[in-house]
Every structure is written in structure tokens, then in C-alpha cells.
Amino acid sequence: MQDHETDPATDKPARAPGDLAHELGNRLAAIIAFSHLIRTDPRLPADLHEQADLLATEAARTRDLVAEILERTEGRAGTPVRAAAVAPTTTPTTPAAARIVPARILVVDDESAIREFLARILRRIGHEPVLAGDGAAALAIVRDDPPDAILCDHRMGAMSGAAFNDAVAKVAPALAGRFAFMTGDVTNPELRAVADARGIPLLAKPFDIESVERTVAAILAT
């Protein structure tokens, strides 16, 4: 007798709906993130701006549709996280260098595409990204060469974002306050309670460039 159901198509253990939602959300977050990166790249030829706007808009709509499907399938209460509206643009904008005080920002996420997107955005706005794929690797960085702030995925395999924040608080207490949780489920009451109790902002997946910049500026100011 099998302890777990298997997927007949792959003969592998079937994943729970919540795990599937998390995986799908991460993939869509990466698609939306890179679509925003493309449409705001100053090197983008003028005749491709409209297509880039369309790509970002359709990616955001896809995220909303998938969130609605998952909500209906799982019978979840509450409102799914919606992607930020995408306004057409013909002139990519980048923050003025004078407004940015360069900082080292540690990005902790088990999705390589999300790490790469955030690295590109942080460099674009004048910061130095430091990347880690899990809590253990990130904690070694905190011990050996502490960054100025941390963006951390809340849901990771070996160590959750909350557990990593606890570990950081023991090694570098001040740094634990210059911290943001990245999540595709900002309506999760347990996560919201943890974030509120610790005064940690939530950076909702999928990201847009402006929300990343605002969040980083806010946690560096603490």
C-alpha cells in the first residue's frame, strides 16, 4: 500500500495543491519580472516598446487568471494576490544615481530566475547584489561578510524565511531588522502575523521594478 498518491503521468509522488501553487507562482513571478526588466531596459529599440508593454500586460493577466483558478480549485478563502497593473511606457525610466546610496543587498531565494532578476534590478538602481540559494548559504554570508540588507523568500525548502530571520537575529541583530520577506501569498494570516510582529515588510511576488526599489529603500532606512 502506498503512503502517498502518485502522479500517473510521471509515477512520482503527487504534490499537494499548495506546493503546486507555490511552484506555479514562482514560475509566473519570474516571467512577469523579466517582462518588466525588458520593457524598462534603456537599450530596447523604440519600435519594440509596444510589444514589450504587451508582453508585461499579458504576463500579469496570466498571473491573475492562474491565481483565480487555484483559488477555485482549492476552495481557498480570501482574495488572491494580483499583479501590479502595467502602464504603457515609451521611455524606460531608471532612478537617478544621485538618489541611491550604494549598498550590498543579500538576496535569498531557491529559484535561480528570481535571484537573477533581482540581481539585475539591484545593479540597475545602483546596489551590489549578493546571491544565495538557501538559508544555510545565506547565513554563512551574514557571518563572514554581512550585507547592508536582506531580501528573503519566505517559503524555501530547508529553512523558511522566518527561521532564517531568527538565525540572522542571533548573528547580527541589527541586520534582522533590515529585512524583507518575498512571498506570493501576502494574504497568508500566519505570515502576516509574523511579519507584523517583527516589523518586516512583505515584497509581493510577482514583483515590479518600482516595488523592489521602494522596499529596498525602506529597509535600508531602518
Summary of the structure (lengths in Angstrom):
residues: 222
radius of gyration: 18.3
end to end distance: 54.5
largest distance: 65.0
contacts: 665
relative contact order: 0.13
helix: 51%
strand: 12%
